[in-house]
């Protein structure tokens, strides 16, 4: 009788240990989650900007949907937030973030020219639900 009870207790203990075990997430403490990449991204040419910046700005737009503090910071200081996130753009590049009332957030990238500025990229993140 005691052997049977001890066996059941042993099974219960193993189950409880497996249930209680949590994933090891210590590696997250070592990451700077405000960065857009593990390494700095230096975009110097127009081709680099056209190729890599849309993905980076897509990440930023997605984060504005879920992180109010990031939304406010990116709204006011988009170029500075990109730099803090490890993305470096030439001084001639201007990033503007727009969010009006209920409209979708939008990021527009301009290049300074002698006559003002020229639009290079415009991004708007739109969520589509399908069945």
SEVOKE-110545 format. One line per field, with one value per atom (N, C-alpha, C): residue in three letters; residue number from 1; x, y, z. Coordinates in nm, 4 decimals. Each point is the difference from the previous one (the first is absolute). Last residue first. Layout:
% SEVOKE-110545
type: c(ALA,...)
seq: c(NUM,...)
x: c(X,...)
y: c(Y,...)
z: c(Z,...)
% end
This chain:
% SEVOKE-110545
type: c(UNK,UNK,UNK,UNK,UNK,UNK,UNK,UNK,UNK,UNK,UNK,UNK,UNK,UNK,UNK,UNK,UNK,UNK,UNK,UNK,UNK,UNK,UNK,UNK,UNK,UNK,UNK,UNK,UNK,UNK,UNK,UNK,UNK,UNK,UNK,UNK,UNK,UNK,UNK,UNK,UNK,UNK,UNK,UNK,UNK,UNK,UNK,UNK,UNK,UNK,UNK,UNK,UNK,UNK,UNK,UNK,UNK,UNK,UNK,UNK,UNK,UNK,UNK,UNK,UNK,UNK,UNK,UNK,UNK,UNK,UNK,UNK,UNK,UNK,UNK,UNK,UNK,UNK,UNK,UNK,UNK,UNK,UNK,UNK,UNK,UNK,UNK,UNK,UNK,UNK,UNK,UNK,UNK,UNK,UNK,UNK,UNK,UNK,UNK,UNK,UNK,UNK,UNK,UNK,UNK,UNK,UNK,UNK,UNK,UNK,UNK,UNK,UNK,UNK,UNK,UNK,UNK,UNK,UNK,UNK,UNK,UNK,UNK,UNK,UNK,UNK,UNK,UNK,UNK,UNK,UNK,UNK,UNK,UNK,UNK,UNK,UNK,UNK,UNK,UNK,UNK,UNK,UNK,UNK,UNK,UNK,UNK,UNK,UNK,UNK,UNK,UNK,UNK,UNK,UNK,UNK,UNK,UNK,UNK,UNK,UNK,UNK,UNK,UNK,UNK,UNK,UNK,UNK,UNK,UNK,UNK,UNK,UNK,UNK,UNK,UNK,UNK,UNK,UNK,UNK,UNK,UNK,UNK,UNK,UNK,UNK,UNK,UNK,UNK,UNK,UNK,UNK,UNK,UNK,UNK,UNK,UNK,UNK,UNK,UNK,UNK,UNK,UNK,UNK,UNK,UNK,UNK,UNK,UNK,UNK,UNK,UNK,UNK,UNK,UNK,UNK,UNK,UNK,UNK,UNK,UNK,UNK,UNK,UNK,UNK,UNK,UNK,UNK,UNK,UNK,UNK,UNK,UNK,UNK,UNK,UNK,UNK,UNK,UNK,UNK,UNK,UNK,UNK,UNK,UNK,UNK,UNK,UNK,UNK,UNK,UNK,UNK,UNK,UNK,UNK,UNK,UNK,UNK,UNK,UNK,UNK,UNK,UNK,UNK,UNK,UNK,UNK,UNK,UNK,UNK,UNK,UNK,UNK,UNK,UNK,UNK,UNK,UNK,UNK,UNK,UNK,UNK,UNK,UNK,UNK,UNK,UNK,UNK,UNK,UNK,UNK,UNK,UNK,UNK,UNK,UNK,UNK,UNK,UNK,UNK,UNK,UNK,UNK,UNK,UNK,UNK,UNK,UNK,UNK,UNK,UNK,UNK,UNK,UNK,UNK,UNK,UNK,UNK,UNK,UNK,UNK,UNK,UNK,UNK,UNK,UNK,UNK,UNK,UNK,UNK,UNK,UNK,UNK,UNK,UNK,UNK,UNK,UNK,UNK,UNK,UNK,UNK,UNK,UNK,UNK,UNK,UNK,UNK,UNK,UNK,UNK,UNK,UNK,UNK,UNK,UNK,UNK,UNK,UNK,UNK,UNK,UNK,UNK,UNK,UNK,UNK,UNK,UNK,UNK,UNK,UNK,UNK,UNK,UNK,UNK,UNK,UNK,UNK,UNK,UNK,UNK,UNK,UNK,UNK,UNK,UNK,UNK,UNK,UNK,UNK,UNK,UNK,UNK)
seq: c(131,131,131,130,130,130,129,129,129,128,128,128,127,127,127,126,126,126,125,125,125,124,124,124,123,123,123,122,122,122,121,121,121,120,120,120,119,119,119,118,118,118,117,117,117,116,116,116,115,115,115,114,114,114,113,113,113,112,112,112,111,111,111,110,110,110,109,109,109,108,108,108,107,107,107,106,106,106,105,105,105,104,104,104,103,103,103,102,102,102,101,101,101,100,100,100,99,99,99,98,98,98,97,97,97,96,96,96,95,95,95,94,94,94,93,93,93,92,92,92,91,91,91,90,90,90,89,89,89,88,88,88,87,87,87,86,86,86,85,85,85,84,84,84,83,83,83,82,82,82,81,81,81,80,80,80,79,79,79,78,78,78,77,77,77,76,76,76,75,75,75,74,74,74,73,73,73,72,72,72,71,71,71,70,70,70,69,69,69,68,68,68,67,67,67,66,66,66,65,65,65,64,64,64,63,63,63,62,62,62,61,61,61,60,60,60,59,59,59,58,58,58,57,57,57,56,56,56,55,55,55,54,54,54,53,53,53,52,52,52,51,51,51,50,50,50,49,49,49,48,48,48,47,47,47,46,46,46,45,45,45,44,44,44,43,43,43,42,42,42,41,41,41,40,40,40,39,39,39,38,38,38,37,37,37,36,36,36,35,35,35,34,34,34,33,33,33,32,32,32,31,31,31,30,30,30,29,29,29,28,28,28,27,27,27,26,26,26,25,25,25,24,24,24,23,23,23,22,22,22,21,21,21,20,20,20,19,19,19,18,18,18,17,17,17,16,16,16,15,15,15,14,14,14,13,13,13,12,12,12,11,11,11,10,10,10,9,9,9,8,8,8,7,7,7,6,6,6,5,5,5,4,4,4,3,3,3,2,2,2,1,1,1)
x: c(-1.0495,-0.0551,0.0211,0.2518,-0.0616,-0.0563,0.2027,-0.0493,-0.0725,0.3959,-0.1091,-0.0394,0.2859,-0.0260,-0.1226,0.3945,-0.1429,-0.0166,0.3816,-0.0236,-0.1488,0.3270,-0.1166,-0.0267,0.4074,-0.0473,-0.1204,0.3559,-0.1152,-0.0563,0.4806,-0.0773,-0.1190,0.2799,0.0634,-0.0888,-0.0466,-0.0501,0.0692,0.2008,-0.0563,-0.0401,0.1058,0.0151,-0.0750,0.2298,-0.0926,0.0231,0.2558,-0.1312,-0.1003,0.4446,0.0214,-0.1325,-0.0284,0.0585,0.0213,-0.1084,0.0167,0.0667,-0.3137,0.1397,0.0053,-0.3756,0.0353,0.1512,-0.4256,0.1429,0.0289,-0.4451,0.0474,0.1472,-0.4240,0.1364,0.0385,-0.4827,0.0696,0.1396,-0.4876,0.1311,0.0701,-0.5348,0.1096,0.1311,-0.4633,0.0686,0.1132,-0.3083,-0.0265,0.0737,0.1857,-0.1246,-0.0116,0.4218,-0.1082,-0.1251,0.5566,-0.1134,-0.1079,0.5322,-0.1286,-0.1077,0.5767,-0.1032,-0.1286,0.5054,-0.1159,-0.1045,0.5600,-0.1083,-0.1107,0.4550,-0.0959,-0.1097,0.5408,-0.1235,-0.0852,0.4512,-0.0917,-0.1365,0.3796,-0.0626,-0.1026,0.0996,0.0734,-0.0783,-0.0713,-0.0322,0.0862,-0.0360,0.0613,-0.0231,-0.1735,-0.0150,0.0481,-0.0475,0.1132,-0.0090,-0.2951,-0.0234,0.1086,0.0006,0.0078,-0.0213,-0.0549,0.1404,0.0167,-0.4379,0.0704,0.1469,-0.2547,-0.0389,0.0681,0.0568,0.0731,-0.0321,-0.2357,0.1409,0.0814,-0.4657,0.0227,0.1473,-0.2915,0.1431,0.0330,-0.4584,0.0740,0.1442,-0.2880,-0.0749,0.0823,0.1571,0.0231,-0.0725,-0.0636,0.1394,0.0258,-0.4287,0.0240,0.1424,-0.1120,-0.0787,0.0289,0.1767,0.0758,-0.0704,-0.2241,0.1195,0.0855,-0.3820,-0.0371,0.1210,-0.0600,0.0801,-0.0211,-0.1974,-0.0113,0.0705,-0.0189,-0.1350,-0.0149,0.4210,-0.0845,-0.1427,0.3169,0.0173,-0.0845,0.0096,-0.0677,0.0107,0.2373,-0.1446,-0.0774,0.4669,-0.0333,-0.1507,0.1684,0.0112,-0.0420,0.0259,-0.1137,-0.0003,0.3671,-0.1127,-0.1279,0.3805,0.0262,-0.1174,-0.0080,-0.0163,0.0176,0.0782,-0.1413,-0.0242,0.4566,-0.0790,-0.1483,0.3481,-0.0084,-0.0962,0.0763,0.0010,-0.0322,0.0432,-0.1147,-0.0111,0.3771,-0.1204,-0.1241,0.4156,-0.0104,-0.1290,0.0981,-0.0357,-0.0155,0.1567,-0.1423,-0.0479,0.4278,-0.0388,-0.1516,0.2107,0.0662,-0.0493,-0.1090,-0.0525,0.0558,0.0962,0.0399,-0.0418,-0.0954,-0.0310,0.0304,0.1549,-0.0368,-0.0230,-0.0884,0.1135,-0.0520,-0.3095,0.1095,0.1198,-0.4820,0.0849,0.1073,-0.3311,-0.0640,0.0779,-0.0503,0.0804,-0.0769,-0.1392,-0.0319,0.0765,0.0470,-0.1164,-0.0424,0.4570,-0.0601,-0.1171,0.2348,-0.0344,-0.0549,0.1177,0.1227,-0.0278,-0.3416,0.0576,0.1243,-0.2188,-0.0688,0.0553,0.1432,0.0660,-0.0675,-0.1806,0.1049,0.0697,-0.3782,-0.0063,0.1071,-0.1793,0.1107,0.0020,-0.4519,0.1104,0.1049,-0.2885,-0.0198,0.1162,-0.2623,0.1200,-0.0334,-0.3268,0.0520,0.1189,-0.2036,-0.0992,0.0549,0.2587,-0.0105,-0.0967,0.0384,0.1259,-0.0072,-0.3641,0.0018,0.1274,-0.0432,-0.0953,0.0060,0.2533,0.0571,-0.0907,-0.1598,0.1131,0.0632,-0.3455,-0.0528,0.1131,0.1190,-0.0580,-0.0528,0.1511,0.1125,-0.0489,-0.3182,0.0602,0.1152,-0.2022,-0.0906,0.0568,0.2365,0.0076,-0.0885,-0.0205,0.1283,0.0161,-0.3714,-0.0158,0.1269,0.0172,-0.0927,-0.0196,0.2448,0.0752,-0.0837,-0.1926,0.0883,0.0785,-0.2763,-0.0816,0.0867)
y: c(3.5694,-0.1254,-0.1107,0.5047,-0.0875,-0.1219,0.5405,-0.1247,-0.0798,0.4088,-0.0603,-0.1305,0.4971,-0.1364,-0.0499,0.3906,-0.0305,-0.1463,0.4368,-0.1368,-0.0235,0.3380,-0.0007,-0.1461,0.3406,-0.1277,0.0229,0.2331,0.0258,-0.1352,0.2421,-0.1153,0.0493,0.3132,-0.1253,-0.1206,0.5731,-0.1199,-0.1238,0.5128,-0.0951,-0.1260,0.5700,-0.1411,-0.0858,0.4951,-0.0395,-0.1443,0.2206,0.0633,-0.0382,-0.1815,0.1454,0.0743,-0.4634,0.0404,0.1506,-0.4544,0.1442,0.0249,-0.4249,0.0373,0.1501,-0.3504,0.1014,0.0140,-0.3485,0.0283,0.0950,-0.1624,0.0468,0.0361,-0.2902,0.0499,0.0379,-0.0915,0.0039,0.0567,-0.2181,0.0650,-0.0099,0.0069,-0.0930,0.0779,0.2413,-0.0499,-0.0954,0.2668,-0.1442,-0.0581,0.4501,-0.0535,-0.1511,0.1408,0.0956,-0.0725,-0.0571,-0.0760,0.1022,-0.0530,0.0696,-0.0933,0.0922,-0.0924,0.0795,0.0481,0.0642,-0.1061,0.0694,-0.0961,0.0738,0.1282,0.0432,-0.1060,0.0682,-0.0781,0.0466,0.1559,0.0508,-0.0700,-0.1221,0.1240,0.0529,-0.5319,0.1228,0.1235,-0.4522,0.0538,0.1217,-0.4638,0.1301,0.0394,-0.3497,0.0260,0.1421,-0.2232,-0.0518,0.0189,0.1552,-0.1401,-0.0588,0.4555,-0.0727,-0.1491,0.2769,-0.0033,-0.0760,0.0716,-0.0928,-0.0117,0.3175,-0.1346,-0.1048,0.4515,-0.0301,-0.1409,0.1698,-0.0218,-0.0413,0.1116,-0.1240,-0.0264,0.2969,-0.0083,-0.1238,0.1257,0.1248,-0.0030,-0.3849,0.1114,0.1290,-0.3863,-0.0071,0.1128,-0.0391,0.0317,0.0019,-0.1329,0.1406,0.0419,-0.4557,0.0826,0.1484,-0.3110,0.0012,0.0877,-0.0679,0.0829,0.0079,-0.2807,0.1420,0.0908,-0.4953,0.0624,0.1514,-0.3125,-0.0718,0.0680,0.1657,-0.0511,-0.0583,0.1512,0.1137,-0.0447,-0.3113,0.0265,0.1180,-0.1114,-0.1062,0.0272,0.2860,0.0221,-0.1048,-0.0533,0.1167,0.0265,-0.3378,-0.0400,0.1145,0.0980,-0.0888,-0.0500,0.2451,0.0875,-0.0801,-0.2365,0.0606,0.0873,-0.1872,-0.1036,0.0566,0.2950,-0.0390,-0.1079,0.1456,0.0852,-0.0382,-0.2128,-0.0426,0.0821,0.0725,-0.1440,-0.0377,0.4587,-0.0624,-0.1484,0.2331,0.0534,-0.0656,-0.0965,-0.0610,0.0428,0.2050,-0.1409,-0.0728,0.4451,-0.0057,-0.1429,0.0678,0.0278,-0.0062,-0.0762,0.1177,0.0373,-0.2833,0.0128,0.1289,-0.3615,0.1309,0.0044,-0.2908,0.0031,0.1409,-0.3408,0.1301,-0.0118,-0.4392,0.0846,0.1342,-0.3195,-0.0309,0.0912,0.1923,-0.1092,-0.0254,0.3279,-0.0577,-0.1190,0.2046,-0.0009,-0.0673,0.0344,0.1215,0.0047,-0.3441,-0.0206,0.1253,-0.2184,0.1326,-0.0062,-0.4191,0.0640,0.1392,-0.3249,0.0435,0.0743,-0.2042,0.1088,0.0567,-0.3848,0.1243,0.1189,-0.4511,0.0597,0.1312,-0.2843,0.0910,0.0686,-0.3369,0.1230,0.1002,-0.5455,0.0865,0.1213,-0.2932,0.0130,0.0972,-0.2916,0.1166,0.0087,-0.3850,0.0424,0.1145,-0.2554,0.1227,0.0571,-0.4185,0.1057,0.1344,-0.3890,0.0301,0.1148,-0.1585,0.0613,0.0403,-0.2414,0.1354,0.0734,-0.4577,0.0806,0.1455,-0.3076,0.0178,0.0887,-0.1237,0.0915,0.0281,-0.3258,0.1350,0.1028,-0.4533,0.0429,0.1421,-0.1963,0.0232,0.0494,-0.1365,0.1262,0.0365,-0.4185,0.1067,0.1374,-0.3701,0.0026,0.1116,-0.0911,0.0641,0.0138,-0.2391,0.1426,0.0759,-0.4673,0.0542,0.1509,-0.2351,0.0028,0.0620,-0.0815,0.1166,0.0146,-0.3761,0.1191,0.1265)
z: c(-4.3685,0.0520,-0.0989,0.1401,-0.0994,0.0689,0.0892,0.0607,-0.1071,0.0213,-0.0740,0.0686,0.0935,0.0417,-0.0763,-0.0972,-0.0009,0.0364,-0.0141,0.0422,0.0104,-0.3004,0.0881,0.0322,-0.2499,0.0528,0.0908,-0.4011,0.0857,0.0420,-0.2387,0.0463,0.0805,-0.2369,-0.0395,0.0300,-0.0930,0.0670,-0.0559,0.0340,-0.0954,0.0751,0.1054,0.0331,-0.1011,-0.0560,0.1068,0.0402,-0.3473,-0.0167,0.1098,-0.0223,-0.0101,-0.0046,0.2475,-0.1277,0.0011,0.3521,-0.0185,-0.1344,0.1184,-0.0178,-0.0225,0.2618,-0.0981,-0.0075,0.1890,-0.0004,-0.1159,0.3296,-0.1301,0.0138,0.2680,0.0031,-0.1423,0.3145,-0.1284,0.0207,0.2692,0.0059,-0.1354,0.0173,0.0200,0.0095,0.1461,-0.1188,0.0384,0.2885,-0.0189,-0.1207,0.1808,0.0557,-0.0178,-0.2180,0.0208,0.0459,-0.0727,0.0552,0.0342,-0.2458,0.0058,0.0542,-0.0693,0.0442,0.0167,-0.2759,0.0625,0.0319,-0.1345,0.0224,0.0740,-0.3287,0.1018,0.0094,-0.2074,0.0062,0.1179,-0.1031,-0.1038,0.0027,0.2781,0.0477,-0.0997,0.0149,-0.0328,0.0466,0.2736,-0.1325,-0.0273,0.3483,-0.0269,-0.1455,0.4279,-0.1438,-0.0272,0.4426,-0.0765,-0.1495,0.3740,-0.0338,-0.0869,0.1181,0.1279,-0.0215,-0.3735,0.0425,0.1306,-0.1561,-0.0881,0.0415,0.2213,0.0431,-0.0875,-0.1184,0.1227,0.0512,-0.3744,-0.0347,0.1233,0.0634,-0.0752,-0.0326,0.3427,-0.0327,-0.0823,0.1406,0.0206,-0.0501,-0.0332,-0.0580,0.0069,0.2164,-0.1445,-0.0724,0.4681,-0.0294,-0.1507,0.1490,0.0312,-0.0352,-0.0509,-0.0920,0.0225,0.3035,-0.1249,-0.1029,0.4002,0.0240,-0.1253,-0.0093,0.0011,0.0233,-0.2165,0.1052,-0.0036,-0.3186,0.1263,0.1168,-0.4620,0.0240,0.1392,-0.1734,0.0393,0.0298,-0.1711,0.1432,0.0463,-0.4568,0.0758,0.1495,-0.2855,-0.0099,0.0807,-0.0325,0.0822,-0.0023,-0.2789,0.1405,0.0919,-0.4526,0.0246,0.1439,-0.1539,0.0317,0.0213,-0.1329,0.1304,0.0413,-0.4310,0.1026,0.1400,-0.3703,0.0133,0.1060,-0.1073,0.0885,0.0075,-0.2926,0.1403,0.0861,-0.4921,0.0229,0.1451,-0.1519,-0.0665,0.0335,0.1600,0.0637,-0.0593,-0.1942,0.1334,0.0686,-0.4100,-0.0201,0.1337,-0.0020,-0.0313,-0.0194,0.3120,-0.1379,-0.0156,0.4264,-0.0552,-0.1396,0.4876,-0.1363,-0.0600,0.4242,-0.0528,-0.1462,0.4777,-0.1425,-0.0482,0.4447,-0.0552,-0.1501,0.2828,-0.0354,-0.0502,0.1406,0.0925,-0.0228,-0.1248,-0.0449,0.1059,0.0657,-0.1174,-0.0549,0.5289,-0.1222,-0.1135,0.4632,-0.0742,-0.1317,0.3400,-0.0848,-0.0744,0.2024,0.0014,-0.0972,0.2908,-0.1272,0.0241,0.3410,-0.0652,-0.1309,0.2657,0.0788,-0.0659,-0.1759,-0.0351,0.0768,0.0828,-0.1152,-0.0418,0.3433,0.0447,-0.1162,0.0411,-0.0796,0.0406,0.0376,0.0400,-0.0928,0.1314,-0.0953,0.0523,0.3451,-0.0864,-0.0983,0.3485,-0.0711,-0.0960,0.2614,0.0596,-0.0772,-0.1204,-0.0152,0.0464,0.0608,-0.1434,-0.0238,0.4417,-0.0428,-0.1472,0.1736,0.0547,-0.0413,-0.1127,-0.0749,0.0446,0.2422,-0.1340,-0.0853,0.4244,0.0125,-0.1360,0.0266,0.0222,0.0073,-0.0206,-0.1287,0.0109,0.3956,-0.0904,-0.1365,0.3145,0.0408,-0.0925,-0.0574,-0.0442,0.0342,0.1598,-0.1464,-0.0555,0.4588,-0.0314,-0.1514,0.1576,0.0307,-0.0347,-0.0370,-0.1008,0.0193,0.3218,-0.1259,-0.1118,0.4206,0.0050,-0.1300,0.0384,0.0000,0.0000)
% end
